[in-house]
């Protein structure tokens, strides 16, 4: 089984546990082990845009050092926010000797970071290394008849230096959905921002966005929204509860991680799946579903 | 760095709060300061490296870095610049351990400042116990209470981590809470202890205890000398 140096990030150990559970399960089914990086720390959460403030690069660079210590030149993340922060930090320091020297001098109890670790997102591994055909081959319960609305959010696609796909017209989540037998739908808000941390101080912004995004997915006949970002997942699901209470006739739309979609098609541990989606799948795959 | 000799003893020079003294080599920082005439009314406790009262900050000549130690455990070096920190003004969260909900966010709830950690590792560098302090803050952030308890186990609450932290985290108080939660809600219950407690409650040892309360000192000493000793586990050595 091939090992991938896996960076979980705080959320996958907390509110996004189902993302990790399903991610581990589908990768094992594909012959890969997500080997958790030892002594990893917070990725830094949000990439610091201040060019001369290296202090905020210490957290992500320390994680790159952990990968270097583990003998790996690559970190794989599932969380798109961790991906963005670590990737941008790596591009910011890799090959820039002045920044490396400064950071290494500050982190004098660590081995020097050599600037060679690359950060990739699991979707890139699935698309570029494993391939849709191999994923299709592994499917034991095709999700025929299930319509999927991909929700990319920001951090997989912006800024374009770190985009894992075309920032304006990405296809990786649609291709993945198709590989597991589902039908991806086209709708205008797949690359929209969910409102991110506005949820803390301006919850109304996120509620309004969720309404717009979810209604568009509903109009496109989607059964489920699929994402790779724990913050998008949290914002969309949490504010949706309010929409259910306050908007007449609003129907809740299930939201899951892309690894959960794969796990459902592979017949492996998908973590907690929203009841509405379970019911839908039961109708679609009556013979194949077990209790 | 010339060393003096006094009465045939090798001496070293130390600087205590800016003043220079000549003290015998080989003394601990605490003993050396007392030799120099300081009297500890605070900042000294067990003198055995367990209580964490004698936090010391020092610098060596020619080195820009600050070093951290316990005064009772560290030997003086020639050219040390010393200062004692007898108290850490760190607030501690109030909670009733029997009433908290031991979920993964409980540490963040009582110590929200841990989310300010930027992974600078200054706390780890300051720890005289060589604890991976930053690592346990990171575990706490992701709700891993067991790991936080385990990594912080050797903490003696000296407070140097919290004095150095640029994010004003109160590491040691937070970690103590983690260990308490672990002890109360997560660590496995030792069966033999439960059994023994039940035996005590049922009065199994009452008669024996009553008897011992009334025997003479001589008989008590004889019984103590003849007591059955528990064997040390294989591979461990114990000196009496």
Interface residues (C-beta under 8 A of the other chain):
Chain A: X10 X13 X14 X39 X40 X41 X42 X44 X55 X56 X58 X59 X62 X106 X107 X109 X110
Chain B: X104 X105 X117 X118 X119 X120 X121 X124 X125 X132 X134 X135 X138 X141 X142 X143 X144
